[in-house]
């Protein structure tokens, strides 16, 4: 017996009273088609560890919506259940088709063909861009075939598997990644069976996959599927090696290509002719075209893990080093004489390619704020960038101060610095700039 059926059967017999299985999810009522699951505000379920706990046996069902798969009893799966007077008096559907009298019972087949063609043309307003734009027309063709059989297409599987939503911060995969990282016993390299609920809890706090990106409004995905009716997620494979894991999840998603009375009662839907035609073709007793289930199946593999202590230390050192390297350059002083300028700096880049890039990007600022370079009559100039170190000091005239560079343009005897040449930029009389 399948696990989900086994759980429902046990619950019907009153088994497992007090178990988490009885924690019924709270319904989402904001949008009719939202899958129903528990309130995402629920607190995070902490990791549970038990030294004697066996590993989780795969494959295992991670999550199932309360709404059932293959639910042909859903309200939007009804067909041929409304009379003409119901459609007109209850839902105001007098003006249906712009090409024919939709209620002319002497031309049912001809009118149905006309209305399906009109439906296809009108749907193009919502599906005119990208590789999936023709899917809506395929769905309408399937509706017109009137078989009621489920519809699948590899393009839907591909579209959902690669959808931008799958990688967002609120996506199911993102929350599953966190649950796996926190629930794996990294010492034993297993996923304990007792932590299975952590995966279920993670999914309930995420937003389930659906086509609600802005591009889905024009590429045919939003109009043909948009939200979903039921979702099942299965953890198919899990490999744990060292401090990393590799997990494969299978997604089975269903939606209904049909309209219910809540849809057509929506003022926006009713104002769009495409939905009026669709509703009459499906629900009028003289047409009664069968809605159908759209099924999407795909697998996603995620890789993650925990960082070892040495790796954290290395990362912190790297961050600190990067922060030190990226400190802004400070110009502490500028000394000028004919054709030569000496610039004393702090936090100057260590590599010449970086020094060169910094000089080029700040050349105008040096000219405007400090009046350098100082250009000779023949057009040549030189700029020496020197390290500021401990600032100015007095020359003692002894050997220990032989490495000092002193500036005669200062009216004080504390006018020297220790020599720390960083970059020499020069331009000769022929206009050639050199970096040394």
Secondary structure, DSSP 8 states (H G I E B T S, - for coil): --HHHHHHHHHHTT-STTSGGG-------SSTTS-----TTS--------TT--B--SSEEEEE-SS-TT-TTSGGG--S-B-HHIIIIIT------SSS-TT-GGGHHHHHHHHHHHHHHHHGGGB-SSTTTTHHHHHHHHHHHT----B--HHHHHHHHT-GGGGSTTBHHHHHHHHHHHHEETTTTEEBGGGHHHHHHHHHTSB-----SGGGGTBSHHHHTSS-SEEEEEEEEEEEETTEEEEEEEEEEEEEE---HHHHHSHHHHHSHHHHHHHHHHHBTTT----EEEEEEEEEEEEEE---HHHHHHHHHHHHHHHHHTS--EEEEEEEETTEEEEEEES--SSHHHHHHHHHHHHHHHHHHH--S---TTS-EEEEEEE-TT--B---SSGGGTTEEE-TTSSSS--EEE--EEEEEEE-TTS-EEE-
